[in-house]
Structures are given as C-alpha cells and as structure tokens.
Amino acid sequence: MPYGQPGIDPNAPYGYDRYGRPYSDKSKIVAGVLQIVLGVFGAGRWYTGHTGLAIGQIAATWLTCGLGGIWPLIDGIMILVNDNTTDAKGRVLHP
C-alpha cells in the first residue's frame, strides 16, 4: 500500500460487504432515523449526499401542505430495511 495504514484498502477504508461492495462512511441507522424524524426537511438524504432527493422531498412536503410527508417517512423505513441503500458515491451504507 503506497499510503495510509498497512492492511487497509484505500478504495474501501470501511471494508466490504458480503457481496464485495465497499462500505460508505455513512451509517444506515443514522440515515434512516434522520429520514423518519426530520424527513420533511430531507435530512436523511442530505446526510447521504442525495441533494436532489432531499430537495424533492422538501418540495413535495411543502407544496402539498404536509401530505407529501408520507414520502420521507416511507423512504426512512426503506433505508433501514434495505441492504442496498447507497450514498451519493454509490457505496453501500454500513450497518
């Protein structure tokens, strides 16, 4: 390894999942809870770097006078139960 700590892959400093995909530095638990609690502000998606989705969730919530708030709630649940949720760089969120 040319740099970093010996034995740590610079392409995946947080390791790999069971399918060989690199883990993100972002946590699935944190992203899901942020999305459930503060989803009307797109907090979980801001955390993972998906700014377009975050802005869309904010717009849907505000333009529908709160009825669009169901989208971030369901999205937060899906983040928590789905093993394929990724950050904006395409890396899998670590458990």
C-alpha positions as CSV (number, residue, x, y, z in Angstrom):
1,M,0.0,0.0,0.0
2,P,1.6,3.3,-1.0
3,Y,-0.2,5.4,1.7
4,G,-2.4,5.0,4.8
5,Q,-2.2,2.3,7.4
6,P,-0.9,-1.1,6.4
7,G,-3.5,-3.6,5.6
8,I,-6.3,-1.0,4.9
9,D,-7.5,-0.8,1.3
10,P,-7.6,2.9,0.3
11,N,-10.5,2.2,-2.0
12,A,-12.6,0.8,0.8
13,P,-11.3,2.1,4.2
14,Y,-14.5,0.9,5.9
15,G,-14.3,-2.6,4.4
16,Y,-16.6,-4.5,2.1
17,D,-20.0,-6.1,2.5
18,R,-20.6,-9.8,1.8
19,Y,-21.0,-9.1,-1.9
20,G,-17.7,-7.3,-2.2
21,R,-19.1,-3.8,-2.4
22,P,-17.3,-1.1,-0.4
23,Y,-18.9,0.4,2.6
24,S,-19.7,4.1,2.9
25,D,-18.5,6.2,5.8
26,K,-22.2,6.9,6.4
27,S,-24.4,4.8,8.7
28,K,-27.7,3.2,7.6
29,I,-29.1,3.6,11.1
30,V,-28.3,7.3,11.2
31,A,-29.7,7.9,7.7
32,G,-32.9,6.0,8.4
33,V,-33.6,7.7,11.8
34,L,-32.9,11.2,10.4
35,Q,-35.2,10.5,7.5
36,I,-38.0,9.3,9.7
37,V,-37.7,12.1,12.3
38,L,-36.7,15.0,10.0
39,G,-37.8,13.7,6.7
40,V,-39.8,16.7,5.8
41,F,-36.5,18.6,5.6
42,G,-34.9,15.7,3.7
43,A,-32.4,15.2,6.5
44,G,-31.6,11.6,5.8
45,R,-30.9,12.3,2.1
46,W,-28.8,15.3,2.9
47,Y,-26.8,13.1,5.2
48,T,-26.2,10.5,2.4
49,G,-25.4,13.2,-0.2
50,H,-28.5,12.8,-2.3
51,T,-29.3,16.5,-2.5
52,G,-31.7,16.2,-5.4
53,L,-33.9,13.7,-3.5
54,A,-33.7,15.9,-0.4
55,I,-34.9,19.0,-2.3
56,G,-37.6,16.9,-4.0
57,Q,-38.9,15.7,-0.6
58,I,-38.9,19.2,0.8
59,A,-40.8,20.5,-2.2
60,A,-43.3,17.6,-2.1
61,T,-44.0,18.2,1.6
62,W,-44.4,21.9,1.4
63,L,-46.3,22.1,-1.9
64,T,-48.9,19.5,-0.7
65,C,-49.3,21.3,2.7
66,G,-47.7,18.3,4.5
67,L,-49.4,15.4,2.7
68,G,-46.2,14.7,0.8
69,G,-44.5,14.0,4.2
70,I,-45.5,10.3,3.7
71,W,-42.8,10.0,1.1
72,P,-39.9,10.8,3.5
73,L,-41.4,8.5,6.2
74,I,-41.6,5.6,3.8
75,D,-38.2,6.4,2.5
76,G,-36.7,6.3,6.0
77,I,-38.2,2.9,6.6
78,M,-36.9,1.6,3.3
79,I,-33.4,2.9,4.2
80,L,-33.5,0.9,7.4
81,V,-34.7,-2.4,5.9
82,N,-33.0,-2.3,2.5
83,D,-29.4,-3.8,2.3
84,N,-28.7,-2.0,-1.0
85,T,-29.1,1.6,0.2
86,T,-26.1,3.7,-1.1
87,D,-24.6,7.1,-0.5
88,A,-24.2,9.6,-3.3
89,K,-20.9,8.0,-4.3
90,G,-22.6,4.6,-4.8
91,R,-21.1,3.0,-1.7
92,V,-23.3,0.8,0.5
93,L,-24.3,2.3,3.8
94,H,-22.7,0.4,6.7
95,P,-25.0,-1.2,9.3
